Amino acid sequence: MAGCGEQVARGGEKSGSSGDEFDVEEIVDYQKDGNNIEWYLVKWVGYPSTDNTWEPKKNLGNSRKLLKRFHKTYHKACITRTEILKQKRQLEKSLKQLAQKKRSNKWKESESKALTDVLKSLVKKELKSWEQELNSKCQNEAPITIVNNVDLEGPPQDFVYIGDYIAGTGVDIPTDPPVGCECDNCSSEAESRCCPQNGGVKFAYNKHKLVKAKPGTPIYECNKMCKCGEQCPNRVVQLGRKHKLVIFRTENGRGWGVRTLVDIKKNSFVMEYVGEVITSEEAERRGKIYDANGRTYLFDLDYNDDDCPFTVDAGHYGNISHFVNHSCEPNLVVYGVWVNCLDPRLPRIALFACSDIKAGEELTFDYQMTGSVNEEGANELAQVECRCGSENCRGFLFE
């Protein structure tokens, strides 16, 4: 919807003063509060998703076309998902009743199979609806496919797909870099006046936009203050995911996983790890809950080698990286990347290919890279058996 440019009065903190005029790019989400007042999550033209704000309907009087379009899609999706869930519950209830009949020898196997086939069809429809929803939220990236040929598991019910960091309580993510480069041709030869040099590091990419910096090296990409455009070799992570991927149901009890549908060259950017950015105190609280369940979605932002004040939680809010499984011999490696936010405590987490990856291969990274296991939870997580199947498997997810 970029370029729709319907102007409204915005009451958000970043507007400068109440009543300033801003262009609405997209209506992202909708909810009603306790007083039955309608609120809309708004993406603004020229601002990143981290600057999205919730606005009451009265502030969107000039955006009638966008509101109408949003509600048409929103209600259609809600009705579809609601009806499918309703039918699934009814079928599951019927299957339970059949199971009770089976114990009393008053059941027909053909009846059970028919109900199971209908349930499979509903799950397939539900996953297709989820696939369309995900692709609508990442229109500028390569498409995602969803496949489940293993069981009757549908989409996760407590997961919201996002494309960028969301700031949690007590967290501010600045998006206005104080400086940009004036290069006519950004390259390693221009290091003395380009963004990497401003960050005290060397140029991270070659002319083909493949990373050449060693893992653990900070990457400073060109930002919105720079003179260069999208073709600049120092703009990679910010341009989004370029490879077609599939979220699939694993056959060995690891839940969902992610495979590539195309060959990926070694050192290529694959995806970002995004979620809700929270304080270390909140991460400690949530970490105890995750640890008790034997898994974690927390990723410490500790590239500054000091105490880590912020953590990314991809448990509820996240992108396709939420579904990437662990491996003791992963094909993805983590880099810290800075673009428009130059706060050393708030890097973007980028996953690059550390080997050539063939179409059909599962994408994995080492969960020990996250640094998010607290000492109290380490013992709990250490007992979680690793099922990566690699030749040098450690046996457990965390040591």
MIMIBA-783098 format. One record per residue (C-alpha): x, y, z negated; residue in one letter. Coordinates in Angstrom, 2 decimals. Each point is the difference from the previous one (the first is absolute). Layout:
N
@px=X	py=Y	pz=Z	code=A;
...
REM end
This chain:
399
@px=0.00	py=0.00	pz=0.00	code=M;
@px=3.02	py=2.27	pz=0.07	code=A;
@px=-0.70	py=3.25	pz=1.69	code=G;
@px=-3.68	py=0.16	pz=-0.97	code=C;
@px=0.91	py=3.13	pz=-1.95	code=G;
@px=-3.29	py=0.86	pz=-1.73	code=E;
@px=0.66	py=2.89	pz=-2.38	code=Q;
@px=-1.29	py=-0.04	pz=-3.57	code=V;
@px=0.64	py=1.73	pz=-3.29	code=A;
@px=2.27	py=-2.20	pz=-2.10	code=R;
@px=0.03	py=0.11	pz=-3.78	code=G;
@px=3.05	py=-2.22	pz=-0.57	code=G;
@px=3.04	py=1.12	pz=-1.99	code=E;
@px=2.28	py=0.17	pz=3.05	code=K;
@px=-2.30	py=2.43	pz=1.85	code=S;
@px=1.69	py=2.99	pz=-1.58	code=G;
@px=-3.26	py=1.57	pz=-1.13	code=S;
@px=-3.56	py=-1.23	pz=-0.19	code=S;
@px=-1.92	py=0.58	pz=3.23	code=G;
@px=2.97	py=-0.13	pz=2.40	code=D;
@px=-0.87	py=-1.41	pz=3.43	code=E;
@px=1.51	py=-3.36	pz=1.03	code=F;
@px=-0.58	py=-2.34	pz=2.95	code=D;
@px=-1.50	py=-3.41	pz=-0.79	code=V;
@px=1.71	py=-2.78	pz=1.95	code=E;
@px=-1.89	py=-2.98	pz=-1.42	code=E;
@px=-2.46	py=-1.09	pz=-2.68	code=I;
@px=1.73	py=-2.92	pz=-1.71	code=V;
@px=-2.31	py=-1.14	pz=-2.83	code=D;
@px=-3.23	py=0.79	pz=-1.83	code=Y;
@px=-1.53	py=-0.36	pz=-3.47	code=Q;
@px=-2.68	py=1.40	pz=-2.31	code=K;
@px=0.68	py=1.19	pz=-3.53	code=D;
@px=-2.14	py=-0.41	pz=-3.11	code=G;
@px=-2.06	py=3.04	pz=0.99	code=N;
@px=-0.75	py=-1.49	pz=3.43	code=N;
@px=2.22	py=2.61	pz=1.70	code=I;
@px=1.62	py=-1.25	pz=3.22	code=E;
@px=3.80	py=0.28	pz=0.28	code=W;
@px=2.18	py=-0.65	pz=3.06	code=Y;
@px=3.71	py=-0.81	pz=0.22	code=L;
@px=1.36	py=2.36	pz=2.69	code=V;
@px=3.12	py=-0.27	pz=2.20	code=K;
@px=1.07	py=3.52	pz=1.05	code=W;
@px=1.50	py=0.95	pz=3.36	code=V;
@px=3.75	py=0.60	pz=-0.37	code=G;
@px=0.20	py=-1.62	pz=-3.46	code=Y;
@px=1.15	py=-3.55	pz=-0.92	code=P;
@px=-2.34	py=-2.53	pz=-1.65	code=S;
@px=1.60	py=0.81	pz=-3.36	code=T;
@px=-1.79	py=3.38	pz=0.21	code=D;
@px=-3.46	py=-1.52	pz=0.49	code=N;
@px=-2.56	py=1.51	pz=-2.38	code=T;
@px=-3.47	py=-0.89	pz=-1.23	code=W;
@px=-2.47	py=2.70	pz=1.02	code=E;
@px=-3.71	py=0.40	pz=-0.82	code=P;
@px=-2.35	py=-0.10	pz=2.97	code=K;
@px=-0.74	py=3.73	pz=-0.38	code=K;
@px=3.62	py=0.74	pz=0.99	code=N;
@px=-0.40	py=-1.86	pz=3.29	code=L;
@px=-2.87	py=1.95	pz=1.50	code=G;
@px=1.86	py=0.57	pz=3.29	code=N;
@px=0.91	py=-3.67	pz=0.40	code=S;
@px=-3.41	py=-1.46	pz=0.82	code=R;
@px=1.25	py=-1.97	pz=3.03	code=K;
@px=2.83	py=-1.61	pz=-1.98	code=L;
@px=-2.38	py=-0.80	pz=-2.87	code=L;
@px=-2.53	py=-1.55	pz=2.37	code=K;
@px=2.70	py=-2.07	pz=1.71	code=R;
@px=1.42	py=-1.12	pz=-3.36	code=F;
@px=-3.35	py=-1.08	pz=-1.41	code=H;
@px=-0.89	py=-1.89	pz=3.17	code=K;
@px=3.18	py=-2.08	pz=-0.28	code=T;
@px=-0.02	py=-0.13	pz=-3.81	code=Y;
@px=-3.57	py=-1.26	pz=-0.36	code=H;
@px=0.39	py=-2.49	pz=2.83	code=K;
@px=3.09	py=-1.47	pz=-1.69	code=A;
@px=-1.67	py=0.00	pz=-3.44	code=C;
@px=-3.13	py=-1.70	pz=1.30	code=I;
@px=2.05	py=-2.62	pz=1.84	code=T;
@px=2.24	py=-0.82	pz=-2.97	code=R;
@px=-2.93	py=0.11	pz=-2.49	code=T;
@px=-2.17	py=-2.31	pz=2.10	code=E;
@px=2.85	py=-2.45	pz=0.55	code=I;
@px=0.81	py=-0.10	pz=-3.74	code=L;
@px=-3.68	py=-0.52	pz=-0.80	code=K;
@px=-0.25	py=-2.89	pz=2.45	code=Q;
@px=3.28	py=-1.49	pz=-1.29	code=K;
@px=-1.31	py=0.00	pz=-3.59	code=R;
@px=-3.20	py=-1.69	pz=1.10	code=Q;
@px=1.94	py=-2.67	pz=1.91	code=L;
@px=2.42	py=-0.57	pz=-2.88	code=E;
@px=-2.99	py=-0.43	pz=-2.32	code=K;
@px=-1.50	py=-2.55	pz=2.41	code=S;
@px=3.29	py=-1.90	pz=0.19	code=L;
@px=0.16	py=-0.17	pz=-3.81	code=K;
@px=-3.53	py=-1.38	pz=-0.07	code=Q;
@px=1.05	py=-2.62	pz=2.57	code=L;
@px=2.97	py=-0.92	pz=-2.15	code=A;
@px=-2.39	py=-0.65	pz=-2.89	code=Q;
@px=-2.14	py=-2.16	pz=2.29	code=K;
@px=3.14	py=-1.90	pz=1.02	code=K;
@px=0.56	py=-1.05	pz=-3.59	code=R;
@px=-3.53	py=-1.41	pz=-0.07	code=S;
@px=0.30	py=-1.57	pz=3.48	code=N;
@px=-2.81	py=2.22	pz=1.34	code=K;
@px=1.95	py=1.91	pz=2.61	code=W;
@px=0.69	py=-0.14	pz=3.72	code=K;
@px=3.55	py=0.44	pz=1.25	code=E;
@px=-1.30	py=1.54	pz=3.25	code=S;
@px=-1.80	py=2.69	pz=-1.99	code=E;
@px=3.18	py=0.89	pz=-1.91	code=S;
@px=2.02	py=0.17	pz=3.23	code=K;
@px=-2.59	py=2.26	pz=1.63	code=A;
@px=0.08	py=2.44	pz=-2.92	code=L;
@px=3.82	py=-0.01	pz=-0.02	code=T;
@px=0.09	py=0.74	pz=3.74	code=D;
@px=-2.35	py=2.96	pz=-0.49	code=V;
@px=2.18	py=1.25	pz=-2.87	code=L;
@px=3.10	py=-0.26	pz=2.21	code=K;
@px=-1.76	py=2.06	pz=2.65	code=S;
@px=-0.89	py=2.68	pz=-2.55	code=L;
@px=3.59	py=0.15	pz=-1.29	code=V;
@px=1.20	py=0.40	pz=3.59	code=K;
@px=-2.40	py=2.94	pz=0.49	code=K;
@px=1.08	py=1.51	pz=-3.31	code=E;
@px=3.68	py=-0.20	pz=0.95	code=L;
@px=-0.72	py=1.52	pz=3.41	code=K;
@px=-1.77	py=2.92	pz=-1.68	code=S;
@px=2.99	py=0.42	pz=-2.33	code=W;
@px=2.38	py=-0.11	pz=2.96	code=E;
@px=-1.93	py=2.81	pz=1.71	code=Q;
@px=0.05	py=2.00	pz=-3.22	code=E;
@px=3.79	py=-0.32	pz=-0.40	code=L;
@px=0.69	py=0.94	pz=3.62	code=N;
@px=-2.25	py=3.05	pz=-0.29	code=S;
@px=2.22	py=1.20	pz=-2.85	code=K;
@px=3.28	py=-0.42	pz=1.90	code=C;
@px=-0.94	py=1.19	pz=3.49	code=Q;
@px=3.50	py=1.33	pz=0.73	code=N;
@px=1.65	py=-3.33	pz=-0.79	code=E;
@px=0.10	py=-3.42	pz=1.68	code=A;
@px=-3.17	py=-2.07	pz=-0.50	code=P;
@px=-0.51	py=-2.53	pz=-2.80	code=I;
@px=-1.70	py=-3.38	pz=0.47	code=T;
@px=-1.48	py=-2.06	pz=-2.85	code=I;
@px=-0.22	py=-3.80	pz=0.09	code=V;
@px=-1.13	py=-2.62	pz=-2.51	code=N;
@px=0.08	py=-3.60	pz=1.25	code=N;
@px=0.66	py=-1.44	pz=-3.46	code=V;
@px=-2.91	py=0.64	pz=-2.38	code=D;
@px=-3.13	py=2.12	pz=-0.55	code=L;
@px=1.76	py=2.99	pz=-1.57	code=E;
@px=-1.27	py=3.35	pz=1.26	code=G;
@px=1.51	py=3.50	pz=-0.33	code=P;
@px=1.30	py=1.03	pz=-3.45	code=P;
@px=-2.77	py=1.83	pz=-1.83	code=Q;
@px=2.19	py=2.32	pz=-2.08	code=D;
@px=2.38	py=1.33	pz=2.65	code=F;
@px=-0.10	py=3.35	pz=1.85	code=V;
@px=2.12	py=0.37	pz=3.14	code=Y;
@px=1.98	py=3.27	pz=0.19	code=I;
@px=2.65	py=1.38	pz=2.33	code=G;
@px=2.06	py=2.13	pz=-2.37	code=D;
@px=0.82	py=0.43	pz=-3.69	code=Y;
@px=-2.83	py=1.01	pz=-2.35	code=I;
@px=1.08	py=2.08	pz=-2.99	code=A;
@px=-1.14	py=-1.47	pz=-3.31	code=G;
@px=-0.74	py=1.93	pz=-3.18	code=T;
@px=2.87	py=2.25	pz=-1.03	code=G;
@px=1.80	py=-0.37	pz=3.36	code=V;
@px=0.56	py=2.72	pz=2.60	code=D;
@px=1.42	py=-0.91	pz=3.41	code=I;
@px=1.38	py=3.12	pz=1.73	code=P;
@px=-0.30	py=-0.01	pz=3.80	code=T;
@px=1.62	py=3.30	pz=0.96	code=D;
@px=3.74	py=-0.49	pz=0.58	code=P;
@px=2.10	py=3.07	pz=-0.82	code=P;
@px=2.23	py=-0.45	pz=3.04	code=V;
@px=0.11	py=-1.65	pz=3.42	code=G;
@px=2.60	py=-0.31	pz=2.75	code=C;
@px=0.46	py=2.23	pz=3.06	code=E;
@px=1.55	py=-2.72	pz=2.18	code=C;
@px=-0.66	py=-0.02	pz=3.73	code=D;
@px=0.97	py=-3.69	pz=0.10	code=N;
@px=0.03	py=-1.80	pz=-3.34	code=C;
@px=2.67	py=-2.72	pz=-0.05	code=S;
@px=2.99	py=-1.21	pz=-1.96	code=S;
@px=2.07	py=2.63	pz=1.84	code=E;
@px=-2.28	py=2.68	pz=-1.46	code=A;
@px=0.36	py=-1.21	pz=-3.58	code=E;
@px=1.60	py=3.23	pz=-1.18	code=S;
@px=-3.30	py=1.85	pz=0.49	code=R;
@px=-2.65	py=-2.73	pz=-0.08	code=C;
@px=-2.23	py=-1.28	pz=-2.84	code=C;
@px=2.16	py=-2.99	pz=-1.02	code=P;
@px=2.94	py=2.34	pz=-0.62	code=Q;
@px=-2.27	py=2.26	pz=-2.07	code=N;
@px=-0.72	py=-3.10	pz=-2.11	code=G;
@px=3.68	py=-0.85	pz=-0.34	code=G;
@px=-0.10	py=-3.16	pz=2.15	code=V;
@px=0.81	py=-1.12	pz=3.54	code=K;
@px=-2.45	py=-0.39	pz=2.89	code=F;
@px=-2.01	py=-3.19	pz=-0.75	code=A;
@px=-1.19	py=-1.00	pz=3.49	code=Y;
@px=1.52	py=-0.69	pz=3.39	code=N;
@px=-1.41	py=1.42	pz=3.25	code=K;
@px=-2.50	py=-2.89	pz=0.19	code=H;
@px=-1.41	py=0.90	pz=-3.45	code=K;
@px=1.45	py=-3.13	pz=-1.60	code=L;
@px=1.39	py=0.47	pz=-3.51	code=V;
@px=3.78	py=-0.22	pz=-0.26	code=K;
@px=0.38	py=1.14	pz=-3.61	code=A;
@px=0.65	py=-2.69	pz=-2.59	code=K;
@px=-2.88	py=-1.01	pz=-2.31	code=P;
@px=-0.05	py=2.21	pz=-3.07	code=G;
@px=1.14	py=3.05	pz=1.99	code=T;
@px=-2.48	py=2.91	pz=-0.19	code=P;
@px=-1.58	py=0.98	pz=3.33	code=I;
@px=-0.91	py=3.64	pz=0.71	code=Y;
@px=-2.17	py=0.37	pz=3.07	code=E;
@px=-0.80	py=3.25	pz=1.77	code=C;
@px=-3.09	py=1.69	pz=-1.42	code=N;
@px=-2.80	py=2.36	pz=0.97	code=K;
@px=2.29	py=3.04	pz=-0.42	code=M;
@px=2.42	py=-1.31	pz=2.64	code=C;
@px=0.22	py=1.26	pz=3.55	code=K;
@px=0.05	py=-3.50	pz=1.56	code=C;
@px=-3.06	py=-2.03	pz=1.09	code=G;
@px=-1.22	py=-3.62	pz=-0.21	code=E;
@px=2.63	py=-1.24	pz=2.48	code=Q;
@px=2.73	py=0.94	pz=-2.46	code=C;
@px=2.03	py=-3.14	pz=-0.91	code=P;
@px=-0.16	py=1.12	pz=-3.64	code=N;
@px=-3.80	py=-0.39	pz=-0.15	code=R;
@px=-0.85	py=-3.67	pz=-0.58	code=V;
@px=-1.90	py=-0.89	pz=-3.18	code=V;
@px=-2.21	py=3.09	pz=0.26	code=Q;
@px=-1.31	py=-1.16	pz=3.40	code=L;
@px=-1.58	py=-3.11	pz=-1.50	code=G;
@px=-0.11	py=-3.72	pz=0.66	code=R;
@px=0.58	py=-0.99	pz=3.66	code=K;
@px=-0.33	py=-3.81	pz=-0.07	code=H;
@px=-3.25	py=-1.99	pz=0.27	code=K;
@px=-0.50	py=-2.00	pz=-3.19	code=L;
@px=-2.48	py=-2.54	pz=-1.34	code=V;
@px=-1.21	py=-0.48	pz=-3.58	code=I;
@px=-0.52	py=-3.76	pz=-0.35	code=F;
@px=-1.01	py=-2.48	pz=-2.67	code=R;
@px=2.95	py=-2.19	pz=-1.04	code=T;
@px=-0.31	py=-3.78	pz=-0.23	code=E;
@px=2.13	py=-0.54	pz=-3.10	code=N;
@px=-1.93	py=2.02	pz=-2.57	code=G;
@px=1.83	py=3.32	pz=0.39	code=R;
@px=-3.21	py=1.87	pz=0.85	code=G;
@px=0.22	py=2.44	pz=2.89	code=W;
@px=3.18	py=0.58	pz=1.98	code=G;
@px=1.17	py=2.09	pz=2.96	code=V;
@px=1.41	py=-1.24	pz=3.32	code=R;
@px=1.29	py=1.90	pz=2.99	code=T;
@px=-1.68	py=-0.51	pz=3.37	code=L;
@px=3.03	py=1.35	pz=1.90	code=V;
@px=3.78	py=-0.38	pz=-0.14	code=D;
@px=1.65	py=2.50	pz=-2.36	code=I;
@px=3.65	py=0.96	pz=0.46	code=K;
@px=2.40	py=0.00	pz=-2.91	code=K;
@px=0.22	py=3.45	pz=-1.70	code=N;
@px=-3.43	py=1.09	pz=1.33	code=S;
@px=-2.40	py=1.86	pz=-2.28	code=F;
@px=-2.95	py=-2.30	pz=-0.77	code=V;
@px=-2.25	py=1.62	pz=-2.63	code=M;
@px=-0.20	py=2.21	pz=-3.07	code=E;
@px=-0.92	py=-1.16	pz=-3.49	code=Y;
@px=-2.67	py=2.46	pz=-1.11	code=V;
@px=-2.34	py=0.24	pz=-2.95	code=G;
@px=-0.87	py=2.18	pz=-2.96	code=E;
@px=2.99	py=1.86	pz=-1.46	code=V;
@px=-0.26	py=-0.20	pz=-3.79	code=I;
@px=2.12	py=1.03	pz=-2.99	code=T;
@px=2.37	py=-2.42	pz=-1.71	code=S;
@px=-2.29	py=-0.03	pz=-3.05	code=E;
@px=-3.00	py=-1.03	pz=2.09	code=E;
@px=2.16	py=-2.54	pz=1.83	code=A;
@px=0.95	py=-1.54	pz=-3.34	code=E;
@px=-3.68	py=-0.38	pz=-0.91	code=R;
@px=-1.02	py=-1.48	pz=3.35	code=R;
@px=3.11	py=-2.15	pz=0.13	code=G;
@px=-1.07	py=-1.91	pz=-3.12	code=K;
@px=-3.30	py=-0.84	pz=1.70	code=I;
@px=1.70	py=-1.12	pz=3.23	code=Y;
@px=2.62	py=-1.99	pz=-1.93	code=D;
@px=-2.69	py=-1.87	pz=-1.91	code=A;
@px=-1.45	py=-1.07	pz=3.36	code=N;
@px=3.39	py=-1.12	pz=1.30	code=G;
@px=0.35	py=2.57	pz=2.80	code=R;
@px=0.75	py=3.65	pz=0.59	code=T;
@px=-0.68	py=2.70	pz=2.58	code=Y;
@px=2.23	py=2.57	pz=-1.73	code=L;
@px=3.04	py=1.44	pz=1.78	code=F;
@px=2.32	py=2.28	pz=-1.99	code=D;
@px=1.24	py=3.15	pz=1.76	code=L;
@px=3.44	py=-0.22	pz=-1.57	code=D;
@px=2.29	py=0.99	pz=2.87	code=Y;
@px=1.51	py=2.75	pz=-2.14	code=N;
@px=1.57	py=-2.63	pz=-2.32	code=D;
@px=-1.34	py=1.85	pz=-3.05	code=D;
@px=-3.06	py=-0.70	pz=-2.11	code=D;
@px=-2.84	py=-0.65	pz=2.43	code=C;
@px=-2.85	py=2.49	pz=-0.61	code=P;
@px=-2.27	py=-1.29	pz=2.78	code=F;
@px=-1.26	py=-3.34	pz=1.30	code=T;
@px=-2.11	py=-0.98	pz=3.01	code=V;
@px=-2.97	py=-2.22	pz=-0.83	code=D;
@px=-1.39	py=-1.73	pz=3.11	code=A;
@px=-2.47	py=-2.17	pz=-1.93	code=G;
@px=-3.20	py=1.97	pz=0.67	code=H;
@px=1.15	py=2.55	pz=2.60	code=Y;
@px=2.40	py=-1.17	pz=2.69	code=G;
@px=0.64	py=-0.85	pz=3.63	code=N;
@px=0.95	py=-3.23	pz=1.79	code=I;
@px=3.12	py=-0.34	pz=-2.18	code=S;
@px=-2.37	py=-0.96	pz=-2.86	code=H;
@px=-0.33	py=-3.41	pz=1.70	code=F;
@px=3.70	py=-0.67	pz=0.73	code=V;
@px=1.25	py=-3.02	pz=-1.94	code=N;
@px=3.25	py=-0.58	pz=-1.82	code=H;
@px=2.95	py=-2.00	pz=1.33	code=S;
@px=3.39	py=-0.76	pz=-1.53	code=C;
@px=1.36	py=0.36	pz=3.57	code=E;
@px=-2.10	py=2.90	pz=1.31	code=P;
@px=0.00	py=1.47	pz=3.50	code=N;
@px=-0.82	py=3.51	pz=-1.28	code=L;
@px=2.20	py=2.29	pz=-2.07	code=V;
@px=-0.85	py=3.18	pz=-1.93	code=V;
@px=1.25	py=3.55	pz=0.62	code=Y;
@px=-0.86	py=3.26	pz=-1.74	code=G;
@px=-1.02	py=2.69	pz=2.51	code=V;
@px=-0.60	py=3.73	pz=-0.44	code=W;
@px=-1.97	py=2.04	pz=2.54	code=V;
@px=-2.20	py=2.92	pz=-1.09	code=N;
@px=0.31	py=-0.75	pz=-3.71	code=C;
@px=3.65	py=0.56	pz=-0.94	code=L;
@px=-0.41	py=-0.66	pz=-3.73	code=D;
@px=2.76	py=-2.58	pz=-0.71	code=P;
@px=-2.40	py=-1.82	pz=-2.35	code=R;
@px=-2.66	py=-0.52	pz=2.70	code=L;
@px=1.39	py=-1.89	pz=3.01	code=P;
@px=-2.21	py=-1.78	pz=2.47	code=R;
@px=0.55	py=-3.78	pz=-0.08	code=I;
@px=0.78	py=-1.34	pz=3.46	code=A;
@px=0.37	py=-3.65	pz=1.01	code=L;
@px=2.41	py=-0.72	pz=2.89	code=F;
@px=0.78	py=-3.30	pz=1.73	code=A;
@px=3.28	py=-1.45	pz=-1.31	code=C;
@px=0.05	py=-2.66	pz=2.74	code=S;
@px=-1.57	py=-0.59	pz=3.40	code=D;
@px=-3.60	py=-1.10	pz=-0.62	code=I;
@px=-1.85	py=-2.12	pz=2.55	code=K;
@px=-3.69	py=0.38	pz=0.81	code=A;
@px=-1.98	py=-2.25	pz=-2.35	code=G;
@px=2.46	py=0.27	pz=-2.91	code=E;
@px=-1.26	py=1.03	pz=-3.43	code=E;
@px=1.35	py=3.30	pz=-1.34	code=L;
@px=1.47	py=-0.11	pz=-3.51	code=T;
@px=2.10	py=2.00	pz=-2.42	code=F;
@px=1.65	py=-0.87	pz=-3.31	code=D;
@px=-2.27	py=1.07	pz=-2.86	code=Y;
@px=3.08	py=0.49	pz=-2.20	code=Q;
@px=0.69	py=3.09	pz=2.11	code=M;
@px=-2.96	py=1.72	pz=-1.69	code=T;
@px=1.75	py=0.32	pz=-3.36	code=G;
@px=-3.43	py=0.06	pz=-1.63	code=S;
@px=0.19	py=-2.85	pz=-2.51	code=V;
@px=0.15	py=1.22	pz=-3.58	code=N;
@px=1.88	py=-2.06	pz=-2.57	code=E;
@px=-3.19	py=-1.15	pz=-1.75	code=E;
@px=-1.48	py=-1.23	pz=3.28	code=G;
@px=3.16	py=-1.51	pz=1.42	code=A;
@px=-0.48	py=-3.28	pz=-1.83	code=N;
@px=-3.60	py=-0.29	pz=1.25	code=E;
@px=0.92	py=0.68	pz=3.61	code=L;
@px=3.07	py=-2.22	pz=-0.16	code=A;
@px=-2.35	py=-2.94	pz=-0.41	code=Q;
@px=-1.80	py=0.69	pz=3.31	code=V;
@px=1.14	py=-2.63	pz=2.47	code=E;
@px=1.39	py=1.34	pz=3.28	code=C;
@px=-1.51	py=-1.62	pz=3.08	code=R;
@px=2.00	py=1.84	pz=2.64	code=C;
@px=1.49	py=-3.26	pz=1.29	code=G;
@px=3.37	py=1.56	pz=0.86	code=S;
@px=3.17	py=-2.12	pz=-0.12	code=E;
@px=1.45	py=2.05	pz=-2.87	code=N;
@px=-3.25	py=0.47	pz=-1.94	code=C;
@px=0.65	py=1.06	pz=-3.61	code=R;
@px=-2.97	py=-2.07	pz=-1.18	code=G;
@px=-1.80	py=2.90	pz=-1.68	code=F;
@px=-1.18	py=3.44	pz=1.19	code=L;
@px=2.11	py=1.79	pz=-2.61	code=F;
@px=3.15	py=-1.07	pz=-1.82	code=E;
REM end
